Amino acid sequence: MRTVVQVRDYGLTLPGAYLTYPFDASTAVLKVAGKIFALFSGTGAAVSLKCDPYWGRTLRHEHPSITPGYHLNKQHWITVDLTLGFAAGGPSALSDDLVADLVDQSHTLVVAGLSRRARAALGARPDPGTAPHPTG
């Protein structure tokens, strides 16, 4: 998943996900049960995702292309610059699996915060506990 289109298309495969443009015609947002889990930059090079705070700090330390969420809560959101991340070499480069894991975790964190009824409507576990840390 090296482009925002690929990330968006992957996010749309997750349970209950849908695409909307609540801010303007160029800022795409993926939501589940009315809650944002992915926000795409109007420029088309970056995606902001909800992230476990501890894992987010680790990711920002290891990957220069991952920064605190742009115009979002810096503790709970990260912004992933796909262009920079896939152009980087060595251990700081992004992988398709890592980006998929980040999208999955963002969706899982948002679903975990939903009411029991909303989770049940999505087919999610009644008590999700804490979101797992993807490996990457």
The first five atom37 places (N, CA, C, CB, O) and aatype in JSON, in Angstrom:
{
  "aatype": [12, 1, 16, 19, 19, 5, 19, 1, 3, 18, 7, 10, 16, 10, 14, 7, 0, 18, 10, 16, 18, 14, 13, 3, 0, 15, 16, 0, 19, 10, 11, 19, 0, 7, 11, 9, 13, 0, 10, 13, 15, 7, 16, 7, 0, 0, 19, 15, 10, 11, 4, 3, 14, 18, 17, 7, 1, 16, 10, 1, 8, 6, 8, 14, 15, 9, 16, 14, 7, 18, 8, 10, 2, 11, 5, 8, 17, 9, 16, 19, 3, 10, 16, 10, 7, 13, 0, 0, 7, 7, 14, 15, 0, 10, 15, 3, 3, 10, 19, 0, 3, 10, 19, 3, 5, 15, 8, 16, 10, 19, 19, 0, 7, 10, 15, 1, 1, 0, 1, 0, 0, 10, 7, 0, 1, 14, 3, 14, 7, 16, 0, 14, 8, 14, 16, 7],
  "atom_mask": [
    [1, 1, 1, 1, 1],
    [1, 1, 1, 1, 1],
    [1, 1, 1, 1, 1],
    [1, 1, 1, 1, 1],
    [1, 1, 1, 1, 1],
    [1, 1, 1, 1, 1],
    [1, 1, 1, 1, 1],
    [1, 1, 1, 1, 1],
    [1, 1, 1, 1, 1],
    [1, 1, 1, 1, 1],
    [1, 1, 1, 0, 1],
    [1, 1, 1, 1, 1],
    [1, 1, 1, 1, 1],
    [1, 1, 1, 1, 1],
    [1, 1, 1, 1, 1],
    [1, 1, 1, 0, 1],
    [1, 1, 1, 1, 1],
    [1, 1, 1, 1, 1],
    [1, 1, 1, 1, 1],
    [1, 1, 1, 1, 1],
    [1, 1, 1, 1, 1],
    [1, 1, 1, 1, 1],
    [1, 1, 1, 1, 1],
    [1, 1, 1, 1, 1],
    [1, 1, 1, 1, 1],
    [1, 1, 1, 1, 1],
    [1, 1, 1, 1, 1],
    [1, 1, 1, 1, 1],
    [1, 1, 1, 1, 1],
    [1, 1, 1, 1, 1],
    [1, 1, 1, 1, 1],
    [1, 1, 1, 1, 1],
    [1, 1, 1, 1, 1],
    [1, 1, 1, 0, 1],
    [1, 1, 1, 1, 1],
    [1, 1, 1, 1, 1],
    [1, 1, 1, 1, 1],
    [1, 1, 1, 1, 1],
    [1, 1, 1, 1, 1],
    [1, 1, 1, 1, 1],
    [1, 1, 1, 1, 1],
    [1, 1, 1, 0, 1],
    [1, 1, 1, 1, 1],
    [1, 1, 1, 0, 1],
    [1, 1, 1, 1, 1],
    [1, 1, 1, 1, 1],
    [1, 1, 1, 1, 1],
    [1, 1, 1, 1, 1],
    [1, 1, 1, 1, 1],
    [1, 1, 1, 1, 1],
    [1, 1, 1, 1, 1],
    [1, 1, 1, 1, 1],
    [1, 1, 1, 1, 1],
    [1, 1, 1, 1, 1],
    [1, 1, 1, 1, 1],
    [1, 1, 1, 0, 1],
    [1, 1, 1, 1, 1],
    [1, 1, 1, 1, 1],
    [1, 1, 1, 1, 1],
    [1, 1, 1, 1, 1],
    [1, 1, 1, 1, 1],
    [1, 1, 1, 1, 1],
    [1, 1, 1, 1, 1],
    [1, 1, 1, 1, 1],
    [1, 1, 1, 1, 1],
    [1, 1, 1, 1, 1],
    [1, 1, 1, 1, 1],
    [1, 1, 1, 1, 1],
    [1, 1, 1, 0, 1],
    [1, 1, 1, 1, 1],
    [1, 1, 1, 1, 1],
    [1, 1, 1, 1, 1],
    [1, 1, 1, 1, 1],
    [1, 1, 1, 1, 1],
    [1, 1, 1, 1, 1],
    [1, 1, 1, 1, 1],
    [1, 1, 1, 1, 1],
    [1, 1, 1, 1, 1],
    [1, 1, 1, 1, 1],
    [1, 1, 1, 1, 1],
    [1, 1, 1, 1, 1],
    [1, 1, 1, 1, 1],
    [1, 1, 1, 1, 1],
    [1, 1, 1, 1, 1],
    [1, 1, 1, 0, 1],
    [1, 1, 1, 1, 1],
    [1, 1, 1, 1, 1],
    [1, 1, 1, 1, 1],
    [1, 1, 1, 0, 1],
    [1, 1, 1, 0, 1],
    [1, 1, 1, 1, 1],
    [1, 1, 1, 1, 1],
    [1, 1, 1, 1, 1],
    [1, 1, 1, 1, 1],
    [1, 1, 1, 1, 1],
    [1, 1, 1, 1, 1],
    [1, 1, 1, 1, 1],
    [1, 1, 1, 1, 1],
    [1, 1, 1, 1, 1],
    [1, 1, 1, 1, 1],
    [1, 1, 1, 1, 1],
    [1, 1, 1, 1, 1],
    [1, 1, 1, 1, 1],
    [1, 1, 1, 1, 1],
    [1, 1, 1, 1, 1],
    [1, 1, 1, 1, 1],
    [1, 1, 1, 1, 1],
    [1, 1, 1, 1, 1],
    [1, 1, 1, 1, 1],
    [1, 1, 1, 1, 1],
    [1, 1, 1, 1, 1],
    [1, 1, 1, 1, 1],
    [1, 1, 1, 0, 1],
    [1, 1, 1, 1, 1],
    [1, 1, 1, 1, 1],
    [1, 1, 1, 1, 1],
    [1, 1, 1, 1, 1],
    [1, 1, 1, 1, 1],
    [1, 1, 1, 1, 1],
    [1, 1, 1, 1, 1],
    [1, 1, 1, 1, 1],
    [1, 1, 1, 1, 1],
    [1, 1, 1, 0, 1],
    [1, 1, 1, 1, 1],
    [1, 1, 1, 1, 1],
    [1, 1, 1, 1, 1],
    [1, 1, 1, 1, 1],
    [1, 1, 1, 1, 1],
    [1, 1, 1, 0, 1],
    [1, 1, 1, 1, 1],
    [1, 1, 1, 1, 1],
    [1, 1, 1, 1, 1],
    [1, 1, 1, 1, 1],
    [1, 1, 1, 1, 1],
    [1, 1, 1, 1, 1],
    [1, 1, 1, 0, 1]
  ],
  "atom_positions": [
    [[0.83, -1.18, 0.0], [0.0, 0.0, 0.0], [0.88, 1.24, 0.0], [-0.95, 0.0, 1.21], [1.24, 1.77, 1.05]],
    [[1.21, 1.68, -1.16], [2.15, 2.79, -1.29], [1.49, 4.11, -1.67], [3.18, 2.45, -2.3], [2.17, 5.14, -1.74]],
    [[0.19, 4.11, -1.91], [-0.52, 5.34, -2.25], [-1.74, 5.48, -1.35], [-0.93, 5.35, -3.74], [-2.22, 4.5, -0.77]],
    [[-2.23, 6.7, -1.24], [-3.42, 6.91, -0.43], [-4.63, 6.19, -1.02], [-3.72, 8.41, -0.29], [-5.53, 5.78, -0.29]],
    [[-4.66, 6.03, -2.33], [-5.76, 5.3, -2.96], [-5.74, 3.84, -2.51], [-5.67, 5.38, -4.51], [-6.79, 3.27, -2.2]],
    [[-4.55, 3.24, -2.46], [-4.45, 1.86, -2.0], [-4.82, 1.74, -0.52], [-3.04, 1.32, -2.23], [-5.49, 0.79, -0.13]],
    [[-4.39, 2.7, 0.29], [-4.74, 2.69, 1.71], [-6.24, 2.87, 1.88], [-3.97, 3.79, 2.47], [-6.87, 2.17, 2.67]],
    [[-6.8, 3.8, 1.14], [-8.25, 4.04, 1.21], [-9.02, 2.79, 0.81], [-8.64, 5.21, 0.31], [-9.97, 2.4, 1.49]],
    [[-8.62, 2.17, -0.29], [-9.32, 0.97, -0.75], [-9.2, -0.16, 0.26], [-8.76, 0.53, -2.1], [-10.16, -0.91, 0.47]],
    [[-8.04, -0.3, 0.89], [-7.88, -1.32, 1.92], [-8.78, -1.02, 3.12], [-6.41, -1.42, 2.37], [-9.47, -1.9, 3.62]],
    [[-8.77, 0.23, 3.56], [-9.61, 0.63, 4.7], [-11.08, 0.37, 4.47], [0.0, 0.0, 0.0], [-11.82, 0.04, 5.4]],
    [[-11.52, 0.51, 3.23], [-12.92, 0.26, 2.9], [-13.31, -1.21, 3.0], [-13.22, 0.76, 1.51], [-14.5, -1.53, 3.01]],
    [[-12.33, -2.11, 3.06], [-12.64, -3.54, 3.21], [-12.9, -3.92, 4.67], [-11.49, -4.39, 2.66], [-13.36, -5.03, 4.95]],
    [[-12.61, -3.02, 5.61], [-12.79, -3.32, 7.03], [-14.27, -3.21, 7.41], [-11.93, -2.37, 7.89], [-15.0, -2.41, 6.81]],
    [[-14.72, -3.98, 8.39], [-16.15, -4.01, 8.75], [-16.71, -2.63, 9.08], [-16.35, -4.92, 9.94], [-16.18, -1.92, 9.93]],
    [[-17.78, -2.27, 8.39], [-18.49, -1.03, 8.65], [-17.84, 0.23, 8.12], [0.0, 0.0, 0.0], [-18.36, 1.32, 8.35]],
    [[-16.73, 0.12, 7.42], [-16.01, 1.3, 6.94], [-16.73, 1.94, 5.75], [-14.57, 0.93, 6.54], [-17.28, 1.25, 4.89]],
    [[-16.72, 3.26, 5.74], [-17.26, 3.99, 4.59], [-16.49, 5.28, 4.4], [-18.77, 4.29, 4.8], [-15.84, 5.79, 5.31]],
    [[-16.56, 5.8, 3.18], [-15.82, 6.99, 2.77], [-16.73, 8.21, 2.81], [-15.22, 6.81, 1.37], [-17.89, 8.14, 2.4]],
    [[-16.19, 9.32, 3.3], [-16.94, 10.57, 3.33], [-15.97, 11.74, 3.14], [-17.73, 10.7, 4.66], [-14.76, 11.59, 3.28]],
    [[-16.52, 12.9, 2.83], [-15.74, 14.13, 2.65], [-16.38, 15.23, 3.51], [-15.7, 14.56, 1.12], [-17.02, 16.13, 2.98]],
    [[-16.21, 15.16, 4.84], [-16.91, 16.1, 5.72], [-16.31, 17.51, 5.77], [-16.93, 15.55, 7.09], [-16.99, 18.44, 6.2]],
    [[-15.06, 17.68, 5.34], [-14.4, 18.97, 5.48], [-14.38, 19.77, 4.18], [-12.99, 18.77, 5.96], [-14.69, 20.96, 4.17]],
    [[-14.02, 19.1, 3.09], [-14.0, 19.73, 1.77], [-13.96, 18.63, 0.73], [-12.79, 20.71, 1.62], [-13.91, 17.44, 1.07]],
    [[-13.97, 19.02, -0.53], [-14.05, 18.04, -1.61], [-12.77, 17.25, -1.83], [-14.42, 18.73, -2.88], [-12.77, 16.27, -2.58]],
    [[-11.67, 17.65, -1.19], [-10.41, 16.93, -1.43], [-9.87, 16.18, -0.21], [-9.36, 17.9, -1.9], [-8.88, 15.46, -0.32]],
    [[-10.51, 16.33, 0.94], [-10.04, 15.66, 2.16], [-10.93, 14.46, 2.44], [-10.04, 16.64, 3.37], [-12.02, 14.59, 3.01]],
    [[-10.46, 13.29, 2.05], [-11.21, 12.05, 2.24], [-11.05, 11.57, 3.68], [-10.74, 10.96, 1.24], [-9.99, 11.72, 4.29]],
    [[-12.12, 10.98, 4.2], [-12.13, 10.46, 5.57], [-12.79, 9.09, 5.55], [-12.88, 11.43, 6.53], [-13.84, 8.9, 4.95]],
    [[-12.15, 8.13, 6.22], [-12.76, 6.83, 6.43], [-13.34, 6.81, 7.83], [-11.74, 5.67, 6.23], [-12.68, 7.2, 8.8]],
    [[-14.6, 6.37, 7.93], [-15.29, 6.3, 9.22], [-15.86, 4.91, 9.44], [-16.4, 7.36, 9.3], [-16.08, 4.14, 8.5]],
    [[-16.09, 4.61, 10.71], [-16.83, 3.43, 11.1], [-17.8, 3.89, 12.2], [-15.88, 2.25, 11.6], [-17.38, 4.48, 13.19]],
    [[-19.08, 3.61, 12.01], [-20.12, 4.02, 12.96], [-20.03, 5.51, 13.3], [-20.01, 3.2, 14.24], [-20.23, 5.91, 14.45]],
    [[-19.73, 6.33, 12.29], [-19.68, 7.78, 12.46], [-18.4, 8.31, 13.06], [0.0, 0.0, 0.0], [-18.28, 9.52, 13.26]],
    [[-17.44, 7.46, 13.35], [-16.17, 7.87, 13.95], [-15.03, 7.74, 12.95], [-15.88, 7.03, 15.21], [-14.94, 6.74, 12.23]],
    [[-14.17, 8.74, 12.9], [-13.04, 8.75, 11.97], [-11.97, 7.75, 12.41], [-12.44, 10.16, 11.87], [-11.61, 7.7, 13.59]],
    [[-11.47, 6.96, 11.45], [-10.3, 6.14, 11.74], [-9.17, 6.38, 10.74], [-10.68, 4.67, 11.72], [-8.05, 5.92, 10.97]],
    [[-9.42, 7.09, 9.65], [-8.36, 7.46, 8.71], [-8.74, 8.79, 8.06], [-8.15, 6.35, 7.62], [-9.87, 8.99, 7.61]],
    [[-7.77, 9.69, 8.01], [-7.97, 11.02, 7.44], [-6.87, 11.24, 6.43], [-7.98, 12.13, 8.55], [-5.68, 11.2, 6.78]],
    [[-7.25, 11.48, 5.19], [-6.27, 11.63, 4.1], [-6.04, 13.09, 3.81], [-6.75, 10.9, 2.84], [-6.98, 13.88, 3.75]],
    [[-4.77, 13.46, 3.62], [-4.44, 14.85, 3.35], [-5.0, 15.26, 1.99], [-2.91, 15.06, 3.39], [-5.13, 14.45, 1.08]],
    [[-5.32, 16.53, 1.89], [-5.81, 17.06, 0.63], [-4.78, 16.97, -0.48], [0.0, 0.0, 0.0], [-5.13, 16.95, -1.66]],
    [[-3.49, 16.92, -0.1], [-2.42, 16.84, -1.1], [-2.25, 15.42, -1.63], [-1.11, 17.32, -0.5], [-1.63, 15.22, -2.67]],
    [[-2.8, 14.45, -0.92], [-2.77, 13.07, -1.41], [-1.52, 12.29, -1.1], [0.0, 0.0, 0.0], [-1.3, 11.24, -1.7]],
    [[-0.67, 12.76, -0.19], [0.57, 12.05, 0.1], [0.6, 11.45, 1.5], [1.73, 12.97, -0.07], [1.51, 10.67, 1.8]],
    [[-0.36, 11.79, 2.35], [-0.3, 11.35, 3.74], [-1.65, 10.89, 4.24], [0.23, 12.46, 4.62], [-2.7, 11.29, 3.73]],
    [[-1.6, 10.04, 5.27], [-2.81, 9.57, 5.94], [-2.58, 9.66, 7.44], [-3.17, 8.11, 5.5], [-1.52, 9.28, 7.94]],
    [[-3.58, 10.15, 8.16], [-3.52, 10.2, 9.62], [-4.37, 9.07, 10.17], [-4.0, 11.57, 10.16], [-5.49, 8.84, 9.7]],
    [[-3.83, 8.37, 11.18], [-4.48, 7.19, 11.73], [-4.43, 7.24, 13.25], [-3.81, 5.91, 11.21], [-3.47, 7.73, 13.84]],
    [[-5.47, 6.72, 13.88], [-5.46, 6.58, 15.33], [-4.44, 5.5, 15.68], [-6.88, 6.22, 15.89], [-4.3, 4.51, 14.96]],
    [[-3.72, 5.7, 16.8], [-2.64, 4.77, 17.14], [-2.47, 4.71, 18.66], [-1.31, 5.18, 16.46], [-2.62, 5.72, 19.34]],
    [[-2.15, 3.55, 19.17], [-1.81, 3.4, 20.57], [-0.67, 4.36, 20.89], [-1.43, 1.92, 20.91], [0.32, 4.38, 20.15]],
    [[-0.75, 5.15, 21.96], [0.28, 6.14, 22.24], [1.7, 5.56, 22.36], [-0.06, 6.86, 23.51], [2.65, 6.15, 21.84]],
    [[1.85, 4.44, 23.03], [3.18, 3.86, 23.19], [3.74, 3.43, 21.84], [3.14, 2.66, 24.14], [4.88, 3.73, 21.51]],
    [[2.92, 2.73, 21.05], [3.38, 2.27, 19.75], [3.64, 3.45, 18.82], [2.34, 1.33, 19.12], [4.58, 3.42, 18.02]],
    [[2.82, 4.49, 18.94], [3.03, 5.69, 18.12], [4.37, 6.34, 18.38], [0.0, 0.0, 0.0], [5.05, 6.76, 17.45]],
    [[4.77, 6.43, 19.66], [6.09, 6.99, 19.99], [7.21, 6.15, 19.38], [6.27, 7.1, 21.52], [8.18, 6.67, 18.84]],
    [[7.06, 4.83, 19.48], [8.06, 3.92, 18.92], [8.16, 4.1, 17.41], [7.72, 2.46, 19.26], [9.26, 4.18, 16.86]],
    [[7.02, 4.15, 16.74], [7.0, 4.32, 15.29], [7.64, 5.64, 14.87], [5.57, 4.24, 14.76], [8.4, 5.68, 13.9]],
    [[7.33, 6.71, 15.58], [7.89, 8.02, 15.24], [9.4, 8.01, 15.42], [7.27, 9.12, 16.1], [10.13, 8.68, 14.67]],
    [[9.87, 7.28, 16.39], [11.32, 7.18, 16.62], [12.01, 6.38, 15.51], [11.6, 6.53, 17.98], [13.12, 6.73, 15.1]],
    [[11.37, 5.33, 15.03], [11.97, 4.43, 14.04], [11.78, 4.87, 12.59], [11.4, 3.07, 14.21], [12.57, 4.49, 11.72]],
    [[10.75, 5.67, 12.32], [10.41, 6.03, 10.94], [10.25, 7.54, 10.8], [9.11, 5.3, 10.48], [9.27, 8.1, 11.32]],
    [[11.17, 8.22, 10.14], [11.04, 9.67, 9.95], [9.77, 10.07, 9.2], [12.26, 10.19, 9.2], [9.32, 11.22, 9.31]],
    [[9.19, 9.16, 8.45], [7.97, 9.47, 7.69], [6.71, 9.39, 8.54], [7.85, 8.53, 6.52], [5.62, 9.69, 8.05]],
    [[6.83, 8.99, 9.8], [5.69, 8.93, 10.72], [5.88, 10.03, 11.76], [5.56, 7.52, 11.4], [6.87, 10.05, 12.49]],
    [[4.91, 10.93, 11.81], [4.98, 12.09, 12.69], [3.71, 12.16, 13.54], [5.17, 13.4, 11.87], [2.75, 11.45, 13.26]],
    [[3.71, 13.01, 14.58], [2.47, 13.18, 15.34], [1.34, 13.62, 14.42], [2.66, 14.21, 16.48], [1.58, 14.28, 13.4]],
    [[0.12, 13.27, 14.76], [-1.04, 13.57, 13.92], [-1.15, 15.04, 13.58], [0.0, 0.0, 0.0], [-1.15, 15.9, 14.47]],
    [[-1.24, 15.34, 12.31], [-1.35, 16.71, 11.82], [-2.73, 17.26, 12.15], [-1.07, 16.78, 10.29], [-3.74, 16.71, 11.69]],
    [[-2.8, 18.32, 12.94], [-4.05, 18.94, 13.39], [-4.93, 17.98, 14.18], [-4.83, 19.48, 12.2], [-6.15, 18.11, 14.18]],
    [[-4.3, 17.0, 14.84], [-5.03, 16.01, 15.63], [-4.34, 15.86, 16.98], [-5.11, 14.64, 14.88], [-3.27, 16.42, 17.2]],
    [[-4.95, 15.09, 17.87], [-4.35, 14.81, 19.16], [-3.01, 14.11, 18.93], [-5.29, 13.93, 20.04], [-2.96, 13.0, 18.4]],
    [[-1.92, 14.76, 19.32], [-0.57, 14.26, 19.02], [-0.25, 12.97, 19.76], [0.45, 15.31, 19.38], [0.66, 12.25, 19.36]],
    [[-0.96, 12.67, 20.82], [-0.7, 11.45, 21.58], [-1.4, 10.24, 20.95], [-1.14, 11.62, 23.02], [-0.86, 9.14, 20.98]],
    [[-2.57, 10.43, 20.39], [-3.38, 9.31, 19.93], [-3.46, 9.17, 18.42], [-4.75, 9.45, 20.46], [-4.08, 8.23, 17.92]],
    [[-2.84, 10.09, 17.68], [-2.9, 10.03, 16.22], [-1.5, 10.19, 15.64], [-3.84, 11.12, 15.67], [-0.66, 10.9, 16.19]],
    [[-1.27, 9.52, 14.52], [-0.02, 9.67, 13.78], [-0.35, 10.04, 12.34], [0.84, 8.36, 13.83], [-1.44, 9.74, 11.85]],
    [[0.57, 10.7, 11.68], [0.45, 10.98, 10.25], [1.58, 10.25, 9.54], [0.5, 12.52, 9.96], [2.75, 10.37, 9.91]],
    [[1.21, 9.49, 8.52], [2.17, 8.69, 7.76], [2.33, 9.31, 6.38], [1.71, 7.2, 7.66], [1.37, 9.36, 5.6]],
    [[3.53, 9.78, 6.08], [3.84, 10.32, 4.76], [4.27, 9.15, 3.89], [4.95, 11.43, 4.82], [5.4, 8.67, 4.0]],
    [[3.38, 8.7, 3.02], [3.65, 7.52, 2.2], [4.77, 7.75, 1.19], [2.39, 7.09, 1.48], [5.58, 6.86, 0.94]],
    [[4.81, 8.92, 0.62], [5.85, 9.22, -0.38], [7.23, 9.15, 0.27], [5.62, 10.61, -1.01], [8.12, 8.48, -0.25]],
    [[7.4, 9.84, 1.37], [8.68, 9.84, 2.08], [8.99, 8.45, 2.64], [8.67, 10.87, 3.21], [10.14, 8.0, 2.57]],
    [[8.0, 7.78, 3.19], [8.22, 6.49, 3.84], [8.67, 5.39, 2.9], [0.0, 0.0, 0.0], [9.5, 4.57, 3.27]],
    [[8.14, 5.37, 1.69], [8.54, 4.33, 0.76], [9.78, 4.71, -0.03], [7.4, 4.01, -0.19], [10.42, 3.85, -0.64]],
    [[10.14, 6.0, -0.03], [11.37, 6.42, -0.69], [12.58, 6.21, 0.21], [11.27, 7.9, -1.11], [13.71, 6.09, -0.27]],
    [[12.33, 6.15, 1.52], [13.43, 5.95, 2.48], [14.03, 4.57, 2.29], [12.93, 6.12, 3.95], [13.35, 3.62, 1.89]],
    [[15.29, 4.46, 2.56], [15.94, 3.17, 2.47], [16.24, 2.62, 3.85], [0.0, 0.0, 0.0], [16.07, 3.3, 4.86]],
    [[16.68, 1.39, 3.89], [17.11, 0.77, 5.13], [15.98, 0.49, 6.09], [0.0, 0.0, 0.0], [14.83, 0.34, 5.67]],
    [[16.29, 0.41, 7.38], [15.3, 0.01, 8.37], [14.21, 1.05, 8.61], [15.98, -0.29, 9.65], [13.18, 0.72, 9.19]],
    [[14.41, 2.3, 8.18], [13.39, 3.32, 8.4], [12.33, 3.35, 7.29], [14.04, 4.68, 8.5], [11.36, 4.1, 7.39]],
    [[12.5, 2.55, 6.26], [11.52, 2.5, 5.18], [10.23, 1.83, 5.65], [12.09, 1.76, 3.95], [10.27, 0.9, 6.47]],
    [[9.12, 2.28, 5.14], [7.83, 1.65, 5.44], [7.68, 0.38, 4.63], [6.65, 2.62, 5.15], [8.31, 0.22, 3.58]],
    [[6.86, -0.53, 5.12], [6.52, -1.72, 4.36], [5.01, -1.75, 4.16], [7.02, -3.02, 5.08], [4.26, -1.13, 4.92]],
    [[4.58, -2.46, 3.15], [3.13, -2.6, 2.91], [2.44, -3.21, 4.13], [2.88, -3.47, 1.66], [1.35, -2.79, 4.5]],
    [[3.08, -4.2, 4.74], [2.5, -4.85, 5.91], [2.35, -3.89, 7.09], [3.35, -6.05, 6.32], [1.34, -3.92, 7.79]],
    [[3.35, -3.03, 7.29], [3.27, -2.07, 8.38], [2.11, -1.11, 8.16], [4.59, -1.3, 8.52], [1.35, -0.83, 9.09]],
    [[1.97, -0.59, 6.96], [0.87, 0.34, 6.67], [-0.47, -0.35, 6.87], [0.98, 0.89, 5.22], [-1.39, 0.25, 7.45]],
    [[-0.61, -1.58, 6.42], [-1.85, -2.34, 6.63], [-2.12, -2.53, 8.12], [-1.78, -3.72, 5.93], [-3.26, -2.39, 8.57]],
    [[-1.08, -2.84, 8.89], [-1.24, -3.0, 10.34], [-1.69, -1.7, 10.99], [0.08, -3.47, 10.97], [-2.52, -1.72, 11.9]],
    [[-1.15, -0.58, 10.54], [-1.54, 0.71, 11.1], [-3.01, 1.02, 10.82], [-0.66, 1.82, 10.53], [-3.71, 1.52, 11.7]],
    [[-3.47, 0.72, 9.61], [-4.88, 0.94, 9.27], [-5.75, 0.01, 10.11], [-5.13, 0.69, 7.75], [-6.78, 0.44, 10.65]],
    [[-5.35, -1.24, 10.23], [-6.11, -2.21, 11.03], [-6.21, -1.75, 12.48], [-5.45, -3.61, 10.97], [-7.28, -1.8, 13.08]],
    [[-5.08, -1.31, 13.05], [-5.11, -0.89, 14.45], [-5.98, 0.34, 14.64], [-3.7, -0.61, 14.94], [-6.71, 0.43, 15.63]],
    [[-5.92, 1.28, 13.72], [-6.75, 2.47, 13.83], [-8.23, 2.08, 13.85], [-6.45, 3.44, 12.66], [-8.99, 2.58, 14.67]],
    [[-8.61, 1.21, 12.94], [-10.0, 0.74, 12.88], [-10.36, 0.03, 14.19], [-10.21, -0.22, 11.67], [-11.43, 0.28, 14.75]],
    [[-9.49, -0.84, 14.68], [-9.74, -1.6, 15.9], [-9.9, -0.67, 17.11], [-8.6, -2.59, 16.15], [-10.78, -0.88, 17.94]],
    [[-9.05, 0.35, 17.21], [-9.14, 1.29, 18.32], [-10.45, 2.06, 18.3], [-7.97, 2.26, 18.28], [-11.06, 2.27, 19.35]],
    [[-10.88, 2.47, 17.13], [-12.14, 3.2, 17.03], [-13.32, 2.29, 17.37], [-12.31, 3.8, 15.61], [-14.22, 2.69, 18.1]],
    [[-13.31, 1.08, 16.84], [-14.4, 0.12, 17.14], [-14.43, -0.18, 18.64], [-14.21, -1.19, 16.32], [-15.51, -0.31, 19.22]],
    [[-13.27, -0.3, 19.26], [-13.22, -0.59, 20.7], [-13.88, 0.51, 21.52], [-11.77, -0.77, 21.15], [-14.38, 0.25, 22.62]],
    [[-13.89, 1.73, 21.01], [-14.5, 2.85, 21.72], [-15.99, 3.0, 21.48], [0.0, 0.0, 0.0], [-16.63, 3.87, 22.08]],
    [[-16.55, 2.17, 20.63], [-17.98, 2.24, 20.34], [-18.79, 1.57, 21.44], [-18.28, 1.58, 18.98], [-18.26, 0.81, 22.25]],
    [[-20.07, 1.86, 21.46], [-20.95, 1.2, 22.42], [-21.04, -0.3, 22.1], [-22.36, 1.84, 22.41], [-20.74, -0.72, 20.98]],
    [[-21.46, -1.07, 23.06], [-21.61, -2.51, 22.87], [-22.58, -2.8, 21.72], [-22.12, -3.18, 24.18], [-22.36, -3.71, 20.92]],
    [[-23.64, -2.02, 21.65], [-24.62, -2.22, 20.58], [-24.01, -1.93, 19.21], [-25.84, -1.31, 20.81], [-24.24, -2.68, 18.26]],
    [[-23.24, -0.85, 19.1], [-22.61, -0.51, 17.82], [-21.58, -1.57, 17.41], [-21.94, 0.87, 17.9], [-21.49, -1.92, 16.24]],
    [[-20.82, -2.06, 18.4], [-19.86, -3.13, 18.09], [-20.57, -4.39, 17.62], [-18.99, -3.45, 19.32], [-20.13, -5.04, 16.67]],
    [[-21.67, -4.72, 18.27], [-22.43, -5.92, 17.88], [-22.98, -5.77, 16.47], [-23.58, -6.17, 18.88], [-23.01, -6.74, 15.71]],
    [[-23.41, -4.57, 16.1], [-23.94, -4.34, 14.76], [-22.86, -4.55, 13.69], [-24.51, -2.92, 14.65], [-23.17, -4.9, 12.55]],
    [[-21.61, -4.33, 14.08], [-20.49, -4.54, 13.15], [-19.99, -5.98, 13.16], [-19.35, -3.59, 13.49], [-19.17, -6.36, 12.33]],
    [[-20.5, -6.76, 14.09], [-20.02, -8.13, 14.22], [-18.75, -8.22, 15.03], [0.0, 0.0, 0.0], [-18.06, -9.24, 15.0]],
    [[-18.43, -7.15, 15.76], [-17.22, -7.13, 16.58], [-17.48, -7.83, 17.9], [-16.74, -5.69, 16.82], [-18.62, -8.02, 18.31]],
    [[-16.39, -8.22, 18.57], [-16.51, -8.85, 19.88], [-17.22, -7.9, 20.84], [-15.12, -9.24, 20.44], [-17.01, -6.69, 20.76]],
    [[-18.07, -8.41, 21.74], [-18.77, -7.55, 22.69], [-17.83, -6.76, 23.59], [-19.69, -8.37, 23.54], [-18.12, -5.61, 23.9]],
    [[-16.72, -7.36, 24.02], [-15.76, -6.68, 24.88], [-14.39, -6.81, 24.25], [-15.78, -7.27, 26.33], [-13.69, -7.8, 24.49]],
    [[-13.98, -5.82, 23.44], [-12.73, -5.96, 22.7], [-11.49, -5.88, 23.54], [-12.67, -4.93, 21.66], [-10.41, -6.25, 23.06]],
    [[-11.58, -5.42, 24.79], [-10.37, -5.28, 25.59], [-9.47, -4.22, 24.98], [0.0, 0.0, 0.0], [-9.95, -3.18, 24.54]],
    [[-8.19, -4.48, 24.96], [-7.27, -3.53, 24.36], [-6.88, -4.0, 22.98], [-6.02, -3.35, 25.24], [-6.82, -5.2, 22.7]],
    [[-6.63, -3.06, 22.13], [-6.24, -3.38, 20.76], [-4.86, -4.01, 20.76], [-6.27, -2.12, 19.85], [-3.97, -3.55, 21.48]],
    [[-4.65, -5.05, 19.97], [-3.34, -5.68, 19.9], [-2.34, -4.76, 19.2], [-3.42, -7.02, 19.16], [-2.71, -3.93, 18.38]],
    [[-1.07, -4.93, 19.55], [0.0, -4.18, 18.89], [0.45, -4.99, 17.69], [1.2, -3.9, 19.86], [0.99, -6.08, 17.84]],
    [[0.22, -4.45, 16.48], [0.71, -5.17, 15.29], [2.22, -5.22, 15.31], [0.21, -4.49, 13.99], [2.88, -4.38, 15.91]],
    [[2.75, -6.2, 14.66], [4.19, -6.29, 14.54], [4.61, -5.58, 13.26], [4.68, -7.77, 14.55], [3.87, -5.57, 12.28]],
    [[5.74, -5.01, 13.27], [6.16, -4.31, 12.07], [7.55, -4.02, 12.1], [0.0, 0.0, 0.0], [8.08, -3.43, 11.16]]
  ]
}
